[in-house]
Amino acid sequence: MSEQATAGDLDQRYGAALLPVFGAPQKVLARGTGVHVWDTDGKQYLDLLAGIAVNSLGHAHPALLAAITKQAETLGHVSNFFASAPQIELAEKLLELAQAPEGSGVFFANSGAEANEAAFKIARRTGRPRILALTSSFHGRTMGALALTSKEAYRAPFEPLPGGVEFLEAGDEQALEAALAPGDVAAVFAEPIQGEAGVRPLGEDYLRALRRLTREHGTLLVLDEVQTGVGRTGRWFAHQAIEGLQPDVMTLAKGLGGGFPVGAVVCFGPEAHDLLQPGQHGTTFGGNPLASAAGLAVLGTILEDGLLEHVRTVGEGFTREVLALGHPLIAGVRGQGLLLGIALSEPLAKPLAAAALEAGFIVNAPDESTLRLAPPLIITDTELATFTAALPGLLDAVAARAASTPEGEH
């Protein structure tokens, strides 16, 4: 970037050069270190979103930089006509961490949507015509993943979508049992915590019911751990908080590469493993040596630095501190580990996220009444405390502004 380029210049160039699918960018960011980033004007922000649960180790982490650099010096990309040692090692490590039984296997992709596309095709290979997903689900924007995503605003512009998908009310065990009863459901797709719905956990009882009923009816249970996996909730994978719960298929991405694009599908046991046969699916970039080296560095650092326990401890402490504020606009905190949603008693999440950004905090409003935090797993109590201290003032300012704004104005 030219030293003379200003944020305004870059905003204008962005609008002229990129498709408008994301709208205008909130800021133009220039660099990052640890849990902080800086924009092109030199302003510092505490990154409490981590690229939407992606930057597991924060920004410019030395272990990730060293792994990618070392791998780039030897072998970057080879296509899947060939294998590489990092690809094999990453697959083996994921199977180990997932406690997958013998006969399990991994398919590598580049993103969460691609991982869910592969899982969709695995479900199709059962020969059964129906697939179930849940209300408020989000599984991606590509056509197959979008067919599994319930939000009408995302779906409507692209219909007809791939067929055979039905939506059930999340948490309704009777509806689930009735839908599975005919015995023709290929798979049920579910997120242990629905991140885009406002960080809403499905809950242990419903997840256990999903596992029991799908097993009874010979249906695959596909857990989308794209946002919840790789230590985000204080477990390697969110479902591991429930003893004995294991899916048939699990999809991963986001935090797995720590910022380098990589996704994965883990098939548990030979039945799911063997559904996709040679030539029935593929990818050019998935699991290439660079992506695999990044994934190994992330997993290795989480293990070596004890980040799973750290995430649980820091997340629990932050939740206590936010609730202890006793602010009337804070209705609760949902989620696990460092995937947290601050529930608001008024629909002020979007202006609150904007106010937080101007105050130097990057957060997100997945809906009108939830503020989502998914910071780097390395964040400390002290760093989070700066946001907790600022939160009451931000809430008061946003509430005062809303009260003084005539209805209908924005």
Buried (B, 14 or more C-beta within 10 A) or exposed (E): EEEEEEBEBBBEEBEEEEEEEEEEEEBBBBEBEBBBBBBBEEBEBBBBBBBBBBBBBBBEBEBBBEBBEEBEEEBBEEEBEEEBEBBEBBBEBBBEBBEBEEEBBBBBBBBBBBBBBBBBBBBBBBEBEBBBBBBBBBBBBBBBBBBBBBBEEBBEEEEEBBEBBEBBEBBBBEEBBEBBEEEBBBBBBBBBBBBBBBBBBBBEEBBBBBBBBBEEBBBBBBBBBBBBBBBBBBBBBBBBBBEEBBBBBBBBBBBBBBBBBBBBBBBBBEEBBEBBEEEEBEBEBBBBBBBBBBBBBBBBBBBEBEBBEBBBBBBEBBBEBBEEBEBEBBBEBBBBBBBBBBBBEBEBBBBBBBBBBEBBBBBBBBBEBBBBBBBBBBBEEEBBEEBBEBBBEBBEBBBEEBEEEEEEEE
